[in-house]
Every structure is written in structure tokens, then in C-alpha cells.
Amino acid sequence: MDEDRFNMSLRRFLKEVGVTSQQAIESFVRESGLHGDGKLKMKMVLTAEGTALRHVIEGEIDLG
């Protein structure tokens, strides 16, 4: 495996995930009228088609 090529591809994918996820969350919060001191409980599930990969990240986003 070419480590440099793998790392560049991985970083490109993660950048797209981060940017598009942030845009989706911001749009949802605006359109839903959510605001104030509440929190948005989040869950991200990462899978890879055809593999056993399943990585779950849970957290909260402060809407204040």
C-alpha cells in the first residue's frame, strides 16, 4: 500500500465528510428554528460497504 496516496485519499474523504456534515447540521438547525440554551444530541455512524467496519461517535452540540 502506498501510504502517501492512502493518507491523501483519506484526508480528502474526511474533509468532505466534515464540511458537508457541518452544512447539513447548520441548515437543519436554521430550518427547524432550533435555538436557545438547548443541545442537539448527535450520533454519527461510519461504515464501509462490504466490510465489518462500524464506528459510532455520539455527542452534543450546544445551541446557545
N, C-alpha and C positions, 0 to 999 in steps of 0.2 A: 504494500500500500504506500502511495506517495503521501507522506504526512502533510506537506505543504498544501498540496491540492485538496486533501481532505479537510484541513483546517479552514482554508479559504471558502470551500463549499459550505461547511458547517456554519461559519460566521455569517455568510450571505443569507442562509436559511434563517438563522436566529434573528438577524436584523429584520428580515421581512416579518417574522412572527411578532417581534416586539412592536414594530411600527404599526402594523395592521391591527394588532390586538388593542393597542392604545387608542387608535382611531375608532375602533368598534365600541370600546367602553365609553369613550367621551361622547360619541354620538348617542349611544343608548341612554346615558345619564341625562343629556340635554333633552332628548325627545320624550323621556319619561317624566321629566320635571322633578327628578330627584335632587334634593339639595338639603342644606342644613347640617345638623350635627350627626346625622346618621352614618352608617357604614354599609358598604356593599360587600357582602360575603362572596368571595370568588373561588373558583376551582378550575384549574387548568389540567387537562389530561393529554399527555403526549403519548402517541402510539406510532408504530412504524408498520405499515402494511406488510403482512406476510411474516411477521416476527412476533416474539413474545414480549417485546418492549411495551411497558405500561408504566409511565412515570406520572404521579399525581402531585400537584402543588396546590395548596389551599392557603388562603389569606384573606385579608380585608383591605378595602380601600376606604379611607376616611373621606366623606363627602363634605366635610366642613371646610 
